[in-house]
Amino acid sequence: MVEQQSIVIIKPDGLVKSLTGNILTALSETKLKIVGAKIVKVSKELAEEHYKSLKQRKPHIFDDAIKYIMGEFHTKRVMALVYHGEDALLKIRNICGSTNPEEASPESIRGRYGRINSKTGVFENVVHTSESEEDAEQEIKLWFSPDELVEKIYPTKEIEISKKRKELIWA
């Protein structure tokens, strides 16, 4: 058993379909702790940084993935969560299912609620989850500042903003 963390992003289609409660209930089966949560309006810069590896692996879907997570097809917000605990990556990925909703187990989140949009060809797969420990760290540090998490999961350092104000940043 390994202590891990993972980001879970409930994508715009999950929010517009009011699936947040269902998704959180399903994820509660993991018995993991939520150590960070927030609603985010995704900027183009954040979307492009989040999907930068997709641009290299699958350039033909990159632009639609950016539009999708920015909410151009649904609503202009996502819910980002950080889960922490034993075998977090495997537990979350098992409950969320395959990225392609047509290949996902019908009992999984993506199998129940995902679809392939016939107009755009975009996988509306309701959630994003980290694929590896390296991805989790990169994604968590991209989406959250250290002060937005209730537990210290990665090294931080304190910087002085002004004589009266200090801030934690990722080390």
Secondary structure, 3 states (H helix, E strand, C coil): CCEEEEEEEECHHHHHCCCHHHHHHHHHCCCCEEEEEEEECCCHHHHHHHCHHHHHHCHHHHHHHHHHHHCCCCCCCEEEEEEEEECHHHHHHHHHCCCCCCCCCCCCHHHHHCEECCCCCCEECCEEECCCHHHHHHHHHHHCCHHHCCCCCCCEEEEEEECCEEEEEEC
